[in-house]
Amino acid sequence: MVLPLTPLVAAALLLCLTLYRYILHPIFFSSLSAVPSAHWSAPISRLWILYYRSREEETPTVHAGHQRLGPLLRIAPNELSVNSVDGGIRTIYTGGYEKGDWYSNMFSNYGVMPMFAMPDHGPHSKRKRMLSNIYAKTTLQNSASLKAISKTLLDDRLIPRLHDIAQSGKPVEFYWIFAAVAMDFVSAWVFGLSQSTDFIRAPQEGDKFFQDYKARQRYQFWPQDLPRLTSFLGKVGLQWLIIPCWVGRANADIESLIMQMCDAAENLVQKCGGQRAGIKNGDWPNVYAQLRTALFKEASTKSDTEALQNVEDLVQKQRLTMASEMLDHTLAGFDTSSITLTFLAWELSRPENSSWQSRLRSEVTALPDKHDAKAVDGLPLLQAILMETLRLHAAIPGNQPRITPSNATLGALSNLPPGIRVQSQAWSLHRNPTVFPNPETWNPARWLPASYPSSQAFEAAQREMSRWFWAFGSGGRMCVGSNLAMYDMKAIVVAIWGRFRTSMEEGGGTGMVHRGGYVAEPVGDGGRFLEMVLEVL
Ligand code: HEM
């Protein structure tokens, strides 16, 4: 039998082209070919990295790859992980490399993108300029409103609850307590104390919210990393195969809670005609009002036809925009701080770190005024303990992906094509042994001058450590709330360790590790997070 020649040649040609396109080119000829592969399949398939991403194990897996193969790693055909400052985070995060849809696929609330999710530089920086000032260190430290919030939350709500716990003499789960106080803090700054959550005094409401939040976090892999599959399954009514239906309900409940706080803040602002005079200290919705004013200013300078006449029109039109931004700040702010505080409490309460706890106690109890924000901020040991915790236990230790522009150069790699996903992770940057000797050891001394032979040696070490310190990211997309986070975490540490001694039960918390995804939730023995015992001083 004679086979027809043309279809055979066409099939062979197609096979060769496919082989070249999907196997030979990515392995041998692509501009990423020179980069060591974290796994043999990485140049030809995303399956390897998707497997670890889906299990929230990407961070330690990629870190192990960097330890074996160096600072530049290929983790998928078009994905690189970079673990260096020069030719690494300095290039990627200071401009030109945009965020891509990994963020917007997941972090669009009410169907509207907050600045965190905005892929493009222009709209993002416009929004960031509207908000940066309300989170500036000087704004926070000089704010009578934040001082009032801090006093109410800590002295009137948290400390009485902790006294009850201390009296019981029983170990108590602290991740939820830190989550409650961090949430109350952030939401009070964003919406005002009377409009915010009160989870310290209403733990059941807090628990419901935290469970909802965890549900959202646990399933974010699907919309973020496999958006087309997720959306297809949604269209044919089969999304429940990968994301249980209650996750959608949990998301809706979170959105509804934040919307209620937005509405309450709006009512207050309208009632007082937009003027904060006469409003009780602590009740002013600082962030909400700032964004409202800035959006109105922007809208009222548009051309006549589009210009808004009054701010109420704006609120009608931009209600979801404002709520989406506020939701993002509240969620971004509470879990990160509570994760950091949980690890800080764990480290301080371990028997081998008891001398650090006593030294901190001496520093804190000597403070004349525990609510003097500048004095608290200036405590050297507290600063060292917090920096070391943020280094070893960064709350966002995982990948922060960005997309290459055309003709990008990254260290020794030049002429990179556009659309390559490049990412760095704080976990690995913070474990560079030449910058942080014995990187796996929690050692606040590395941030203190007494540990160095001279002031020059101390300053040189601090400079190098700051270049590699990445707990809050860097560049234009760096955390907008880092000063608020430092403020609230320091205030909480002073409130607790100025009044209580903390310890763990025999063997308690020995298994505290990080979940290895984008956000690093603490995972304790038997899923119990951190159980701690309090003793009044
Ligand atoms: C220990 C506490 C905190 C840590 C470790 C932390 C860490 C980070 C990191 C690493 C990023 C960059 C993420 C990325 O690009 O993928 C980020 C961004 C952001 N954070 Fe934080 N954060 C903390 C607290 C807060 C607080 C208290 C707020 C607000 C109240 C906040 C609001 C935000 C926002 C809005 C962004 C996006 C900024 C932008 O797109 O320009 N964070 N944070």
Boltz pocket constraint, residues with backbone or C-beta under 6 A from the ligand:
constraints:
  - pocket:
      binder: B
      contacts: [[A, 115], [A, 116], [A, 117], [A, 128], [A, 186], [A, 328], [A, 329], [A, 330], [A, 332], [A, 333], [A, 334], [A, 336], [A, 337], [A, 340], [A, 394], [A, 395], [A, 396], [A, 399], [A, 400], [A, 401], [A, 470], [A, 471], [A, 472], [A, 473], [A, 476], [A, 477], [A, 478], [A, 479], [A, 480], [A, 481], [A, 482], [A, 484], [A, 485]]
      max_distance: 6.0
